[in-house]
Amino acid sequence: MRALLIAAALFAAAPAFAQTSAPATSAVLADAARAPASRTIIDGATWRCDGASCTATGGTSQPATRACRRVVARFGAVSSFSYKGDVLSAEQIAACNA
């Protein structure tokens, strides 16, 4: 009986341990008109946009600055960018947009 109670307690706690969120990957486009109407895959990351605000899931392991350049090449200039939790500074965004 005791083993059954312990197993039930561990089973109930499992979702709390499993719900680790992935670091944020997002971009705000300078021109919302350039946002794709459907999902777009760039380097394995699936990007979805709602107006100028875009978010992504997945993606290859790479520096955020490279990921930014790849997104800018497809969507146009960005005003903010983060890749897997790494938020780019204003200077890095300017270089990315160049």
N, C-alpha and C positions, 0 to 999 in steps of 0.2 A: 504494500500500500504506500509506504514511504517513497519508494522508487517511482511509483506512478505520480505522486504529487510533485516530486522534483522534476520529472520529465514534463509534466504539464506546465510548471512554472517556467522552465527553459523554453518550451514551445511558445508560450505567451510572450516571452521577452525577445524572441528571435526577430520579429519585425523591427524593433527598435535598433538592433544591432545592424540589420541589413539595409536600413534606410540612410546610407551615406550619400550625400548629394555630390555630384561631380562639380568641379570648379566651373564658374560661369564663363561662357564664351558668347560674346555679344559684340555688336557694332551698331553705331548710329550713322546712317548715311547722310552725307551733306545734301544730296539731292534725292528725295523720296521717289521721284519719277523713275529713277534708275533701279529701284528695288524690283527683284524678280517676282512674278505673279505666282510661281510655284516653287517648290523646294529645289534647291540647287546644291550639288555636292562639289566641294572644293577640298582637295587633299583628304578625302575620307570624311570630312565634316559635313553634316547635312544642315544647310542654312535655310531658315524660314524667316520671312520678313512680314511685318505688319506696319505698313507705311514705311517710315525711315528707320524704324527699330527692328533689328535683325538679331536672331539668336541661333545658336548651332549646338548640335550634339555630336559626339564622336570626334573623329579627326586623328591625324597622325601626330606623333610626337615631334614637335619642331618649335623653334623660337617664335614667340608672339610677333616679333617684327616681320618674320618671313610670312607667317599666316596673314598678317595685315596686308602686306604687298600683294598676296594672291587674291585676297578679297577685293582690294582696290582695283586690281586688274579686271575683275569681273563686274563689280557693282559701281565703281567710281569712288570718289573721295569719301573719307569717313571723318566724322567729328569726334568720335570716341571709339575705342577698341579694346577689348580684353579677350585673351585666349587662354582657356583652361586656368583661369584665376589670375593670370599675369596682365595687369592693367597698364596700357601704354601711357607714357607722359605726353604732354603737349608737343615737346620736341620730337619724340619718336613718331607721333602721328603726322607731324609736318614732313618728316623724312619719308614716312610711308606713302603719303599722298604725292610726293614729288616724282 
